[in-house]
Amino acid sequence: MSDLSSFPITTRWPAQHPDRIQLYSLPTPNGVKVSIMLEETGLPYEPHAIDFGKDDQKTPEFLSLNPNGKIPAIIDPDGPGGKPLGLFESGAILHYLAEKTGQFLPADPARRWQTLEWVHFQMGGIGPMFGQLGFFHKFAGREYEDKRPLQRYVAESKRLLGVLEARLDGRQWIMDGDYTIADIASLGWVRNLIGFYGARELVAFDELKHVPAWLERGLARPAVQRGLEIPKRP
């Protein structure tokens, strides 16, 4: 039986199965990256819902695992050297789980680094820019009289979709025929942009050809379908 008692977060969210990866998350575009990856790899895990409505992410217990106060975060009871390892930041977790399992990250060194550059493209571009568009279009920012911020993020989101569109021209997945963590990183964000954020027309999504087909392929994967609903929202 794994001992996770050194992690204060487990006092607030006790592990019923301490031998499994502990996932602290919510089905947001960042959160589902990790739940999808866990479903795709088949690694046993135990999900814990972090309730934003109760500011769970700001509690001392959660901050002890992720000082940045964001989801997702994990504890792997069987980390390097067989010792428990806590991790935060979705991109780092995807990379770690790919290395741990030998899945969804090419073994060839050049293709491996190319995959990681597209993961970072999502982390540094798609996520932050789509998120800002969502704020100014759907949430409190929509009340702002000055529409220049919204226009800025619409334009940048369209540009980023154009980069992805060009990459997917003639490719099934971002890395050609290989479905990788690059796809897993971006699927939830593109889905959220045109769905939850309601920005389909704003970014002229239906004028694209390759991104919509890629999104449809990704969302058809059973592991993706499951991961998009994990953890269950409070």
N, C-alpha and C positions, 0 to 999 in steps of 0.2 A: 504494500500500500504506500503510495507516494505521500510525502509529508509536505504540505503547502502552507504550514503554519507560519512560516517566515514572511508570508505575503499578507499584509494587513487587509487587503481587499477581500480576502476570504472570510473575514469576520462578519462582513456585511452581506456578502454573497457566498454562503458556504458551498463548498464543493461536495455534491452528492457522489460524484465519481472522480476522486482526486487523481486517478491514474489516467484520466483523459485530459486533453487540451481544454483549458478553461477560456471561453470566449466571452468578452464583455462588450456588448455592442447594441445596435439598433438597426433596423433595415433602412438605413439611409444610403445614398450612393457610395459613401466611403465605407460604411459598415458592411454592406453586402459583398464587397470585394473579398473579404476574409471568409464569410459564411459560404460564398460560392466556391472559393478555393478549397475549403475544408470538405464540402460536399463532393467536389470533383476528385479530390485525392483519396477520399474514403477514410481519412484519419478520424478516429473516434474523438468526439469533443462534447463539451457540455456548455450550452449557451446560457448567458445571463443577460436579461434585458436591463439596459441602463435608461431609466426614465428621465427624459429631459424635463418633463412637466414637474418633477420633484427635485430638479437640479442634482440628480444623482452624480453627474459628471463633475460636480464641484465639491463633493464630499471628501474629507481627508482620506478615506479608504480608497476611493477611486484615484485620487491624486497621488497616492503612494505608488501606484502602478504606472499612471501616465500623468506626469506633472503638468502637461499641457492641457489637461482636462477635456480631451476629445476622445470620441470612439473611432475605431475599435482598439481594443488591447487584448492581449492573450497572456496566459501562463502555460508554458509547455512543461509538464512534469518530467519529461524525458528530453531535456535539452542537451547541449554539447557536454560530453563527458558523463552523460546520465544524470546531470544535475538540473533542477528546475530553472527555467528561464522565463522572465517576464519581458514582453515586448510591446511597444506602442508604435504608431504610425503605420497606416495600411500598406504603403509601398514596401516598407521594411519587412512587414509580416508576410506579404506575398513572396518576397525574395527568400525569406527564411524558410517558408513552407515548401517552396520549390526546391531549394537546396536539400532540405531534410528528406524529401520524398523522391527526388530525382525526376519530378514530373513538371510539365508545362514550362520548362526552361531548357532550351537546346543545350546539348553537351558540347557542340562545336564552339570553341571560344569566341570566334567572331560573331556568330549568330546569337550567342548568349549575350554579348554586350549590346548587340543591336536590339535585342528584346528589351533589355534594361533601359535603353535610351527611350523606347516608346512608353515604358512604364513611367519614366520621369517626365516625359511629355504630358502624360495625363496628370501627374502630381503637380507639376509646375504651371500647366496651362489649362487643360480642360476642367479640372476640378475647381480651381479658384475663379476662373472666368465664368463658367456656367453657374457657379454658386452666386456670384455677384449679380448676374443677369436675373437669377431667381429672386434675389432680394429686391431688386428695383422693379421687377415686373409683377411679382406675386405677393410679396410681403410688405413690410412697412415702407420700403422705399417707393412703392407705387404712388404714395401720397405726396411725394416731393414735387413741387412745382417745376423745378429745374429738371428737364428730361435729358440733359446731356450725359449724366452718368449711365442711364439706361441705354442711350444710343451708343455710347462707348462700348458697353459690354455686349450689346447685340452685335456690333460690328466685329468685335474680337472673337465672339463665339462663332460667328459665321466664318471668319478666317480660319479658326482652328478646325472646324468641320471640313473646310476646304482642304486643309493639310491631310486630314484623315481620309477624305474622299480620294485624293491623289494617291495616297499610299495603298489604298484598297483596290485601285484600278488593276484588274487582272489577278487579284489575290482573293482567296477565300477568307483568310485571316490576316492579321497585321503582319505576321511572319510567314507569309505564303500559305503553305498547306498545313502549317503547325499552329494549332490552337495553344496559346500561351498565356502567361500572366499579363502580357500586354493587352490582350483582349479582355481578360477578367477585370483589369483595372478600369477600363473605359466603358464597358457595356452598361453598367448601372447609371453612369453619369449621362450618357446619351439618352437612355430610356427616360431618366428623370427630367431632362431638359424639355423633351417634347410631350411628356406625360404630366407629371406632377407640377412642373413649372408652367405648363401651358404655353410654351414658346415655339411650338411647331411652325406657325406662320411667321412669327417674328424672324426666325433664322432661315426661312425658306427651305425647310427640311425636305419637302417633297420635290424640290428641284434637284436634289441629289439622287444619285443612282446607286453607288456602291456602299455608302454608309447605311442606308436603310436596309439593303439586302444583308449586310453583315450583322446588323442589329437583329434582324429576324432570325438569322441562323443561330446567333448566340442565345436569344431568348427561347429558342426551341429546345435547347439542351436541358434534359431533366434536372441535372445538378444545378443549373442556373435557376430554373423555376423554383426549386426547393430553397436555394440560398437566398433568393429575393424575399422570402417570408420569414427569415430567421435572424434574430430571435423574434418571437411574437411580440407585437407592440403591447405595452401595458394597457 
